[in-house]
Amino acid sequence: MRGTFDEIADPDDVEVLEAMEEHIRQCIDEMGADAWLRSLEESASNAVRVTDRQTVAVDAFSRVLDRLYREHVDPVPVAPFRTHLPLYSLRAAAGGLGDEMGSSVEDWVPAPEGMQLSPDLFVGHVTGRSMEPRIPDGSLNLFRLHPAGSRQGKILLIERFGVLDETARYTIKRYTSRKVHRSEDEWQHENVRLEPLNPEFEAWDVDPEGFAVVAEWLRVIE
């Protein structure tokens, strides 16, 4: 729904239009979205213009809804790290390592409501079932770059360095490690273990050389 109807309606009509959103939500709760849309198509054509339905490919609902809104309603202002967060092109594999790929900002998506934003937050896709049910296959997820403090037991986005400087392979797992004392002030990772949450999958150990922690997983967005 538009944030304001002042630009498209007479003052007498604005109050009615502003009440529509709550009415629509109530109808959807009572009837279900599909039945409500069908009722508009069948019985409200004399009052509401409803176009033919179209099939839309979706990889992230928030991004697609923003695009459709821009195309059919009004431009959506994007305020980086105030209203929107960057969506990166990487696909983190919830299984083994994903294919080697680059990682760049491909879009900006609406941030979760009520969250304080900062430049270290970003959004990315997770593919695979090894972190289910907590992280569903194909979900869009929120991450924080370069997590501070202990990483032990956290769910992290891990990269294995690629053949090229601009590519890598990504996975998301619960992280545990064992350290050895090398000198008075120096500790070194002896072993890093990447653990799934889905019991159908096995944990695996990696050599700390060649791997890096990119970000900490915070939550599923959609």
Helices and strands as residue ranges (DSSP letters): H 11-31, H 33-43, H 61-72, E 84-93, E 101-102, E 105-110, E 121-127, E 140-145, E 155-161, E 167-183, E 186-195, E 204-206, E 211-220
